[in-house]
Amino acid sequence: MPYIKELHKFDGVEKVFLFAPRVDYDERKDLGWSAKEYLDVDGVEVCVAPSDDAVRNALDSKGRVIAVFNGIRADEDVFRWFKLSLDYNVERALFQEPPFTFKYPLWLHKVRFFFQDKKYVKHFKYVLAVGPDSASYFHGWSEDWKIVPFMYCTELVGDAQAQYQQSSTFRLCFVGSLTKRKNVGVLLRALSSLKDESRIRLDVVGDGELRKVHEAFVKENGMTETVSFRGVVPMSEISAIVAQSDVLVLPSLHDGWGAVVNEALMVGTYVVVSDKCGVRALIQDKRLGLVFKSDDEQSLCEALSRSLVWAKKEDLNFSRAWRREWAARNISGKAVAKRLLDALS
């Protein structure tokens, strides 16, 4: 939504429709998300669970119409709307993460796509590829597709960047579900082996089936003064927690993107992410963060140690304003909207 609600402000954009099957998915509610604020947005006609006729009316609009579909078959309603669009002279874009290889191997995704979806390739002009793995995967399916490297977009909640306070403690945070895929275990193991652990503090925000396992590890390794499990926190409070941290760590075994990294950079917080996160594409400048080898405790230790050295020199703190400015130029709603429109022009 942060970029969708900016689109109508650009010259040449006459109308913006957003069709959604539903809002406030249960799994997102459990993580503190709420989508109700997006139901009434200036410049966007938001339609939740629309009738097929409402979708047809939008597709039948005058002038150039570009229909962006979030996947092909991932949601049965979106798939039905896609098939409705085939009756209209519209340009289509596929907004797509890379295949979910954490659950199924890549070859199986290729087989499924070949038999189920390859016949629809000819109907798409653009692929908004979320992360480098998505761009690489979809590039091979059609020479006629225009592959647009794309991303998820977040917005700042409150004045979080003003809440950072200097501290002698090196503060880390993780925000997400406590599942095998998010791989908080490697972060805890890396912390347990750092020599300077006494001045490190880690806030773990989120819940999940591995919470008790992680809490047991922390207790068994005498880290209860180092690690704090915050549980589920409302989204309105997460930006402040991230902004109070020196480094946000995302150690996932697989993440199509990893939008919490966007949130961290927007408030000026340094990031350390695994090379299995699509958001690694943003970390081209070491003033933004570091990328470590996924599920490699030593690689993560080295990244955290380097961050710790920089924090001692106060480099991370002094560069917070630079990261905020970089985020405003590159990953804000306005910046991403412009990137999209430039790609579709």
C-alpha positions in Angstrom: 0.0 0.0 0.0 2.7 2.6 0.7 3.5 2.8 -3.1 0.0 2.0 -4.4 -1.4 5.0 -2.6 1.2 7.2 -4.2 0.5 6.2 -7.8 -2.4 8.6 -8.4 -0.1 11.5 -7.7 1.9 11.0 -10.8 1.0 12.5 -14.2 -0.7 10.1 -16.5 -2.3 8.0 -13.8 -6.0 8.6 -13.9 -7.5 5.8 -11.6 -6.1 3.3 -9.2 -8.1 0.2 -8.2 -7.1 -2.3 -5.5 -9.0 -5.6 -5.5 -8.4 -7.8 -2.5 -10.1 -11.1 -1.6 -10.0 -10.3 2.1 -8.2 -8.3 4.7 -6.6 -9.1 8.1 -5.5 -12.7 7.5 -5.4 -14.6 10.7 -1.7 -15.4 10.5 -0.9 -11.7 10.1 -3.2 -10.7 13.0 -1.2 -13.0 15.2 1.9 -11.0 14.3 0.2 -7.7 15.2 -0.8 -6.6 11.7 -4.0 -4.7 10.9 -5.1 -3.7 7.4 -8.2 -1.8 8.4 -6.5 1.6 8.0 -6.0 0.9 4.3 -9.7 0.5 3.5 -10.2 4.2 3.0 -7.2 5.6 1.1 -7.2 8.8 -0.9 -6.7 8.2 -4.6 -7.3 4.5 -4.5 -10.6 2.6 -4.9 -10.3 -0.3 -2.5 -12.6 -3.2 -3.2 -12.6 -6.1 -0.7 -14.2 -9.3 -2.0 -15.6 -7.5 -5.1 -18.1 -9.0 -7.5 -16.9 -10.2 -10.9 -18.9 -7.3 -12.4 -16.9 -4.8 -10.4 -13.6 -6.3 -11.7 -15.0 -6.3 -15.3 -15.9 -2.6 -15.0 -12.3 -1.7 -13.9 -10.8 -3.8 -16.7 -13.1 -2.2 -19.2 -11.9 1.3 -18.3 -11.1 3.7 -21.2 -7.5 4.4 -22.2 -4.5 2.3 -21.3 -5.2 -0.2 -18.5 -2.5 -2.1 -16.7 -3.7 -5.0 -14.5 -1.2 -6.2 -11.9 -1.8 -9.7 -10.5 -0.2 -10.9 -7.3 0.7 -14.4 -8.5 -1.3 -16.6 -10.9 -2.7 -19.4 -8.8 -1.6 -18.5 -5.3 -5.2 -17.2 -4.6 -8.3 -18.6 -6.3 -9.9 -15.2 -6.4 -6.9 -13.6 -8.1 -6.7 -16.5 -10.5 -10.4 -16.0 -11.4 -9.9 -12.2 -11.9 -6.9 -13.0 -14.1 -9.0 -15.2 -16.3 -11.7 -12.5 -16.5 -9.0 -10.1 -17.8 -8.4 -12.3 -20.8 -11.7 -10.9 -22.3 -10.3 -7.3 -22.3 -7.5 -5.4 -24.1 -5.3 -4.7 -21.0 -1.6 -5.0 -20.3 -0.9 -7.5 -17.5 1.9 -7.6 -15.0 2.8 -10.5 -12.7 3.9 -9.5 -9.2 5.8 -12.5 -7.9 8.1 -13.7 -5.3 10.6 -16.5 -6.1 9.5 -20.1 -5.8 9.2 -21.3 -2.2 12.1 -23.6 -2.2 12.1 -24.0 1.6 9.2 -26.4 1.2 9.6 -27.8 -2.3 12.7 -28.1 -4.4 13.2 -25.8 -7.4 12.8 -28.5 -10.0 9.3 -29.4 -8.7 8.3 -25.7 -9.0 9.5 -25.8 -12.6 7.5 -28.9 -13.4 4.4 -27.5 -11.8 4.7 -24.2 -13.6 5.4 -25.9 -17.0 2.2 -28.0 -16.8 -0.1 -25.5 -15.1 0.9 -22.0 -15.9 3.2 -21.9 -18.9 0.2 -21.5 -21.2 -0.6 -18.2 -19.5 2.9 -16.7 -20.0 1.9 -15.1 -23.3 -0.8 -13.0 -21.6 1.7 -11.1 -19.4 3.9 -8.3 -20.6 5.8 -7.6 -17.3 7.0 -9.5 -14.3 7.5 -7.5 -11.1 10.1 -9.8 -9.7 10.5 -9.6 -5.9 14.1 -10.1 -5.2 17.0 -11.4 -7.3 16.0 -15.1 -7.1 12.6 -14.2 -8.6 14.2 -12.2 -11.4 16.5 -15.1 -12.2 13.8 -17.7 -12.1 11.2 -15.9 -14.3 13.8 -14.6 -16.8 14.0 -18.1 -18.4 10.3 -18.6 -19.1 9.8 -16.0 -21.8 12.0 -13.8 -24.0 9.0 -11.4 -24.4 8.6 -10.7 -20.7 10.0 -7.4 -19.3 11.5 -8.4 -16.0 11.4 -5.6 -13.5 13.4 -6.0 -10.3 10.9 -5.1 -7.6 10.4 -5.2 -3.8 7.9 -5.0 -1.0 7.4 -1.6 0.4 6.7 -0.4 4.0 6.0 2.9 5.6 7.1 4.5 8.8 4.7 4.3 11.7 5.1 7.3 14.0 8.3 9.3 14.5 10.4 6.2 15.3 13.7 7.7 14.1 13.6 10.4 16.8 13.4 7.8 19.5 16.9 6.4 19.3 19.1 7.0 22.3 22.8 6.3 22.6 23.7 3.4 24.9 26.8 1.5 26.0 24.9 -1.7 25.2 25.0 -3.2 21.7 21.4 -3.7 21.0 20.2 -6.3 18.4 16.6 -7.2 17.4 14.8 -9.8 15.5 11.2 -9.3 14.3 9.2 -12.2 12.9 7.7 -15.6 13.5 9.7 -18.1 15.6 9.6 -20.9 13.0 12.2 -23.1 11.5 12.3 -21.0 8.3 13.1 -17.8 10.2 16.0 -19.6 11.8 16.4 -17.7 15.1 18.4 -20.6 16.4 21.5 -19.7 14.4 21.3 -16.2 15.8 21.2 -17.5 19.4 24.1 -19.9 18.8 26.1 -17.1 17.3 25.5 -14.9 20.3 26.4 -17.6 22.7 29.9 -17.8 21.1 30.7 -14.1 21.0 33.3 -13.1 23.5 31.8 -9.7 24.1 28.4 -11.1 24.8 28.2 -9.3 28.2 27.4 -6.0 26.6 25.0 -7.4 23.9 21.3 -7.4 24.3 18.9 -9.1 21.8 15.1 -8.4 21.6 13.2 -11.2 20.0 9.8 -9.9 18.8 7.3 -12.4 17.6 6.0 -15.9 18.5 5.8 -19.3 17.0 6.1 -23.0 17.6 9.9 -22.8 18.4 9.6 -20.2 21.1 9.9 -22.7 24.0 12.9 -24.4 22.2 14.6 -21.0 21.9 13.8 -20.0 25.5 15.2 -23.4 26.7 18.5 -22.8 24.8 18.8 -19.3 26.2 18.3 -20.6 29.8 20.6 -23.6 29.3 23.4 -21.3 28.0 23.1 -18.7 30.7 21.9 -16.0 28.3 18.8 -14.9 30.1 20.4 -11.5 30.8 21.2 -11.2 27.1 18.1 -12.3 25.3 14.6 -11.0 25.9 11.5 -12.6 24.3 8.9 -9.9 23.7 6.2 -12.0 22.1 3.7 -10.5 19.7 3.9 -6.7 19.6 1.4 -4.4 17.8 2.7 -3.1 14.5 2.4 0.4 15.8 5.1 -0.3 18.4 7.6 -2.3 16.3 9.1 0.6 14.6 10.1 2.1 17.9 11.8 -1.2 19.0 13.7 -1.4 15.7 14.7 2.3 16.0 16.1 1.7 19.5 18.3 -1.1 18.1 21.8 -0.8 16.7 21.3 -3.8 14.3 18.3 -5.7 13.0 19.1 -9.4 12.2 17.1 -11.5 9.7 18.7 -15.0 9.6 16.0 -16.7 7.5 16.6 -20.0 5.6 14.2 -18.6 3.0 12.5 -15.3 2.6 11.1 -14.1 -0.7 11.9 -10.6 0.4 12.0 -9.7 4.2 10.1 -6.4 4.5 11.2 -5.9 8.1 14.6 -4.9 6.7 12.9 -2.0 4.8 11.4 -0.9 8.1 14.8 -1.0 9.8 16.5 1.1 7.1 13.7 3.6 7.1 14.4 4.3 10.8 18.2 4.3 10.3 18.9 0.9 11.9 21.8 -1.2 10.4 20.9 -4.7 9.1 22.5 -8.1 9.0 20.6 -10.5 6.7 21.2 -14.0 5.4 21.9 -14.6 1.7 18.6 -16.5 1.4 16.6 -13.3 1.8 15.5 -11.4 -1.3 16.0 -8.2 0.5 19.8 -8.8 0.2 19.4 -7.0 -3.1 19.2 -3.7 -1.2 22.5 -4.3 0.7 24.9 -3.0 -1.9 26.6 -0.5 0.4 28.2 -1.6 3.7 26.9 1.5 5.3 23.4 -0.2 5.1 24.3 -3.6 6.4 26.0 -6.9 5.8 25.0 -10.2 4.2 26.0 -13.5 5.8 25.9 -17.1 4.6 22.6 -18.7 5.6 22.6 -21.1 8.5 26.4 -20.5 9.0 27.0 -19.7 12.6 30.6 -18.6 11.9 29.6 -16.3 9.1 26.9 -14.7 11.2 29.4 -14.3 14.1 31.8 -12.5 11.8 29.0 -10.1 10.6 27.9 -9.4 14.2 31.5 -8.9 15.3 32.2 -6.4 12.5 29.0 -4.6 13.5 30.0 -4.6 17.1 33.4 -3.0 16.2 31.7 -0.3 14.2 29.2 0.4 17.0 32.1 0.8 19.4 33.5 3.5 17.1 29.9 4.9 17.0 30.0 4.6 13.2 26.6 2.9 13.1 25.1 5.7 15.2 26.5 8.5 13.1 25.3 6.9 9.9 21.7 6.5 11.0 20.7 9.8 9.3 22.4 8.7 6.1 20.4 5.4 6.1 17.2 7.2 6.6 17.9 9.6 3.8 18.9 6.6 1.5 15.7 4.9 2.4 13.6 8.0 1.6 15.3 8.2 -1.9 15.2 4.5 -2.7 12.5 2.4 -0.8 9.8 4.9 0.3 6.3 4.6 -1.1 6.9 7.5 -3.5 10.3 6.1 -4.7 8.9 2.6 -5.4 5.8 4.1 -7.1 8.1 6.0 -9.5 10.1 2.9 -10.1 7.0 1.0 -11.1 5.7 3.7 -13.4 9.0 4.2 -15.0 9.2 0.4 -15.7 5.7 0.4 -17.2 6.1 3.4 -19.4 
